[in-house]
Amino acid sequence: MGDRADPLLAVVVGATGALGGAIVRRLRDRGLPVLAVARSAEAVAALAADDEGVLPCAADIGDDASGPVIAESLAARGLPVRMVVQAAGLPALGGLDAVEPAALGAAVALKVGGLLRLVRAAEPWLGEGSRIVALGGHYGAEPSPHVPGAGVTNAALANLVRQLADAYGPRGITAHLVAPGPADTERLRRLSTAQAEVRGVDVEAVLAERRAESPLGALVTPEQVAWAVATLLDPEASALTGSTLALDMGARRGV
C-alpha cells in the first residue's frame, strides 16, 4: 500500500480527547484524511468543522455496534486505510483499595475489545504497509496500586498487539503499541484532583509525584505522543511491529 498512488485514509478512535486530537492534527499535517471516531456526535462534528480532511464518525468503541458504524463510514469513502489508531481513554477507576473488580473487566472491554472492534471494522481496507496502533501506557509495564485499571488494561493491550502483529504480518500489516507515561492533559489533572481529595493533599502535590517518576521531572505532552504515532507511518517503522514504543520520560525502571 505504501507505494500506491491512491489517496490513503487514517482512522483515529478517541479523536476528541487530548491525545487523540493531537494525533488527528499530526496525521493531517502528514497529508492523511482522518476518519475521526468519538462517542459524542456534537464533539466530533465540531472537530471536523474546521478541517474538511477530518471526517466525523460518531460511535462508541466500547460497544459492538461501533464496528458496523465505522465499517459503513469507510465503505462510503472507499479509500485504503493507512493507519488505525485506538486512542480512547479510560475512565477514572480509583486505586487498588477502591476499584470495583467489575470495572477492571469493563476497562479491558473498552480498550482491548475496542482495538479488536476497530481492526475488524477496517480490515477490508487494510493492506501492505498499513499500521495498527494502540495507545497504552507506562503502567502496563510498571504496575502501581494507585492506577490498577491502567496497569491491567495496558498489559492486556500489549498482549493483543503482539497477537495482531503475528496475525497480520503475513499481509505486510504491522501492529504497534505506543505507551506514554503520565501525559500533561486535563484528564490527568482530573484524576490527580480525585486522588488528592481522597488523600487530603493538594493536587499539585500529586502532580509533582507524577513528574518525579521521570528523571527529567517532566510529563509527556500530547504533541510528543502524536509525533511518535505519525513516525510509525515511515517505512522503517515496520521493524517495530509487535513491540512497545515507550514514551515515559525515562520512568520505566525495568531493563
ChimeraX attribute file (.defattr): number of C-alpha atoms within 10 A of each C-alpha:
attribute: neighborCount
match mode: 1-to-1
recipient: residues
	/A:1	16
	/A:2	14
	/A:3	7
	/A:4	9
	/A:5	7
	/A:6	10
	/A:7	13
	/A:8	20
	/A:9	24
	/A:10	24
	/A:11	28
	/A:12	26
	/A:13	30
	/A:14	26
	/A:15	30
	/A:16	24
	/A:17	19
	/A:18	19
	/A:19	23
	/A:20	26
	/A:21	21
	/A:22	20
	/A:23	28
	/A:24	28
	/A:25	19
	/A:26	20
	/A:27	24
	/A:28	18
	/A:29	11
	/A:30	12
	/A:31	13
	/A:32	21
	/A:33	22
	/A:34	27
	/A:35	26
	/A:36	28
	/A:37	31
	/A:38	26
	/A:39	19
	/A:40	15
	/A:41	14
	/A:42	12
	/A:43	17
	/A:44	23
	/A:45	19
	/A:46	13
	/A:47	19
	/A:48	18
	/A:49	13
	/A:50	9
	/A:51	13
	/A:52	11
	/A:53	16
	/A:54	23
	/A:55	20
	/A:56	23
	/A:57	26
	/A:58	20
	/A:59	23
	/A:60	21
	/A:61	27
	/A:62	21
	/A:63	13
	/A:64	14
	/A:65	12
	/A:66	22
	/A:67	21
	/A:68	16
	/A:69	18
	/A:70	26
	/A:71	18
	/A:72	15
	/A:73	17
	/A:74	22
	/A:75	15
	/A:76	9
	/A:77	11
	/A:78	13
	/A:79	16
	/A:80	22
	/A:81	27
	/A:82	23
	/A:83	28
	/A:84	25
	/A:85	27
	/A:86	27
	/A:87	27
	/A:88	27
	/A:89	19
	/A:90	15
	/A:91	14
	/A:92	19
	/A:93	19
	/A:94	19
	/A:95	15
	/A:96	14
	/A:97	9
	/A:98	10
	/A:99	16
	/A:100	13
	/A:101	11
	/A:102	8
	/A:103	15
	/A:104	17
	/A:105	13
	/A:106	17
	/A:107	23
	/A:108	21
	/A:109	17
	/A:110	21
	/A:111	26
	/A:112	25
	/A:113	18
	/A:114	25
	/A:115	27
	/A:116	19
	/A:117	23
	/A:118	25
	/A:119	20
	/A:120	15
	/A:121	21
	/A:122	25
	/A:123	15
	/A:124	13
	/A:125	18
	/A:126	24
	/A:127	19
	/A:128	17
	/A:129	22
	/A:130	27
	/A:131	27
	/A:132	29
	/A:133	24
	/A:134	29
	/A:135	25
	/A:136	31
	/A:137	27
	/A:138	23
	/A:139	26
	/A:140	21
	/A:141	19
	/A:142	14
	/A:143	16
	/A:144	16
	/A:145	13
	/A:146	17
	/A:147	18
	/A:148	21
	/A:149	30
	/A:150	27
	/A:151	22
	/A:152	19
	/A:153	24
	/A:154	27
	/A:155	21
	/A:156	16
	/A:157	23
	/A:158	25
	/A:159	14
	/A:160	21
	/A:161	25
	/A:162	18
	/A:163	14
	/A:164	20
	/A:165	21
	/A:166	16
	/A:167	13
	/A:168	19
	/A:169	17
	/A:170	10
	/A:171	13
	/A:172	15
	/A:173	23
	/A:174	30
	/A:175	28
	/A:176	28
	/A:177	28
	/A:178	23
	/A:179	23
	/A:180	25
	/A:181	27
	/A:182	23
	/A:183	24
	/A:184	17
	/A:185	15
	/A:186	11
	/A:187	16
	/A:188	15
	/A:189	16
	/A:190	13
	/A:191	18
	/A:192	21
	/A:193	19
	/A:194	16
	/A:195	19
	/A:196	17
	/A:197	11
	/A:198	10
	/A:199	11
	/A:200	9
	/A:201	12
	/A:202	13
	/A:203	19
	/A:204	13
	/A:205	13
	/A:206	19
	/A:207	19
	/A:208	13
	/A:209	13
	/A:210	19
	/A:211	21
	/A:212	14
	/A:213	19
	/A:214	19
	/A:215	12
	/A:216	11
	/A:217	14
	/A:218	20
	/A:219	22
	/A:220	18
	/A:221	18
	/A:222	19
	/A:223	17
	/A:224	15
	/A:225	24
	/A:226	20
	/A:227	14
	/A:228	18
	/A:229	23
	/A:230	18
	/A:231	15
	/A:232	24
	/A:233	18
	/A:234	10
	/A:235	11
	/A:236	9
	/A:237	14
	/A:238	19
	/A:239	10
	/A:240	15
	/A:241	23
	/A:242	23
	/A:243	17
	/A:244	21
	/A:245	19
	/A:246	20
	/A:247	22
	/A:248	21
	/A:249	19
	/A:250	14
	/A:251	23
	/A:252	17
	/A:253	9
	/A:254	6
	/A:255	3
